[in-house]
Amino acid sequence: MRPPFEPARFGDRRRLRIGLLGGSFNPAHEGHLHVALMALRALRLNQVWLMVSPGNPLKPVRGMAPFEERLASARRIARPPRILATEIEAALGERYSALTLAKLAKRFPRACFVWIIGADNLWQLPRWRRWQELVARTPMAVLPRPGWTRKALAGTAARRLRQKRRRPGHLGGCAPGWTLVPAREHPASATAIRAGTRA
């Protein structure tokens, strides 16, 4: 499998730091790009991959656009070569984040992956399959989301992971841990966009 990055572009001797922003992208919007840009800068990443899910197990199939349509929307907001849209999760045949991460780590041993989520996903993290396995081996960056940030920081996952919380500048290398990236909350919502499209 050919990786979305080009190692020669960043130098062959250093380990690449790749942010993974997974999601349905139903559709992709400026809020996704905002998150990718904030993480890219705050965490000093080489790239961010907009990793389009073939199907989120926690979301209903009804109302979900076809995969190719969602991938196309992610490609429209991408900013190559630093922010790329990719179908790599579908190519790996996975829908669960912990399993996707495990396969990516084996296929691309020279990359250091950082998992990027919104505060809404930090809140629901305990519903993810094998979520504790994911955070035990992967650095994770949490971005503020309107109506979710305070709630998520007081939630089950944040409480269980409180000893692994790091300041943004201290989430370096590939060591596990998590941080809240200081960034403004972007109001864009795929749900609202879909509602506006139907109206």
Secondary structure, 3 states (H helix, E strand, C coil): CCCCCCHHHHCCCCCEEEEEEEECCCCCCHHHHHHHHHHHHHCCCCEEEEEECCCCCCCCCCCCCCHHHHHHHHHHHCECCCEEEECHHHHHCCCCHHHHHHHHHHHCCCEEEEEEEEHHHHHHHHHCCCHHHHHHHCEEEEECCCCCHHHHHCCHHHHHCHHHECCHHHCCCCCCEEEECCCCCCCCCHHHHHHHHHC
